[in-house]
Amino acid sequence: MENLTPTDNIPFQKILQAKENIRGSVIRSPLILLNENVPGKKIYIKLENLQPIGSFKIRGAGNALANLSEEEIKDGVYTASAGNFAQGLAWNARERGIPCNVIVPDHAPMTKLEAIERLGGSILKVPFDKWWEIIQTHHYKGMKGKFVHPVCDPAVIAGNGTIGLEIMEDLPEVDVVICPYGGGGLISGVASAVKSRRPSAQVFACEVDTASPLKLSFDLGKPSTCDYKASFVDGMGGKSVLESMWPLVSHLVDDSLVVTLEEVANAVKLLVERNRVVAEGAGAATVAAALSEKFAGRLRGNIVCVISGGNIDTNKLIQALEGKIPQ
């Protein structure tokens, strides 16, 4: 797929093509009402935690591989991922019969590491700062294979955009969509699809207050670096906004909604108790934002929360169900 100019939406035709490319390898995830009555709004949850790898990342990874030639992937593929994209790439690489190497930050959760290996991926752990450098440079010296970026690749973003396509098919009158924000690949794809069909819809990012570089970047009007602290919400948040993604994200995203670790933990618990849905921190964060009194005046009407994944360590899930903030 060709590169984008800085403020392009992902073309709707590319998202439609991605839908065909990944047909049969992903499920069309359900869009259901959250079983929580909130005056003035209807909150829906888009259940990407039900994908074969427990995360939406299978969509973008599958479309990225579909856009690569046999020559490009003859030595396999590799990526830098905290877990979910790595699983998506490993799953699709296994289907293609090619090797997959994954560079992970040293705080990546065991649940995700075990899943990567179960899917045939080989893991290399590096310190977080080194991992983030790979995210920025798109390269790791000495690693064989084709690098597939988990965020910036237009084919990955188009694959993610199929989530927005499904939302519009199921709820054409959507008013608000909330996506967790890690690098911007998910929300850029979803916003491209949603706003192509309903320009009046708002698309908000969601971040946790221990890692909210997008909110800071919106406040300062440029890609910025924040104070970062690792937490159980490992599927989103970083130290900074990728400069290569800032023009696209700032063009498509209406704002970032910042929630606390306590709010996210409460949302993990609520999803299990009310809807029998297991969500990891990044997925539950969108529900935390939709329910937060801080944003009550901004979030009205039909609201869709993208539950991006369900790959949470069992002990952390237990802590959340006990009313604690997982450590």
Salt bridges, closest charged atoms under 4 A:
GLU2 OE1 - LYS14 NZ 3.57
GLU20 OE2 - ARG23 NH2 2.57
GLU36 OE1 - ARG274 NH1 2.00
GLU48 OE2 - ARG59 NH2 2.78
GLU70 OE2 - ARG96 NH2 3.26
GLU71 OE2 - LYS74 NZ 3.72
ASP75 OD2 - LYS74 NZ 3.50
ASP129 OD1 - LYS239 NZ 2.90
GLU133 OE2 - LYS130 NZ 3.14
GLU166 OE1 - LYS46 NZ 2.67
GLU166 OE1 - ARG59 NH2 2.97
GLU169 OE2 - LYS19 NZ 3.39
GLU169 OE1 - ARG28 NH2 2.69
ASP170 OD2 - ARG28 NH1 2.95
ASP175 OD1 - ARG198 NH2 3.25
ASP219 OD1 - LYS215 NZ 3.96
ASP234 OD1 - LYS112 NZ 2.63
ASP254 OD2 - LYS195 NZ 2.88
ASP255 OD1 - LYS215 NZ 3.22
ASP255 OD2 - ARG298 NH2 2.92
GLU263 OE1 - LYS294 NZ 3.17
GLU273 OE2 - LYS269 NZ 2.82
GLU280 OE2 - LYS112 NZ 2.90
GLU322 OE1 - LYS324 NZ 3.19
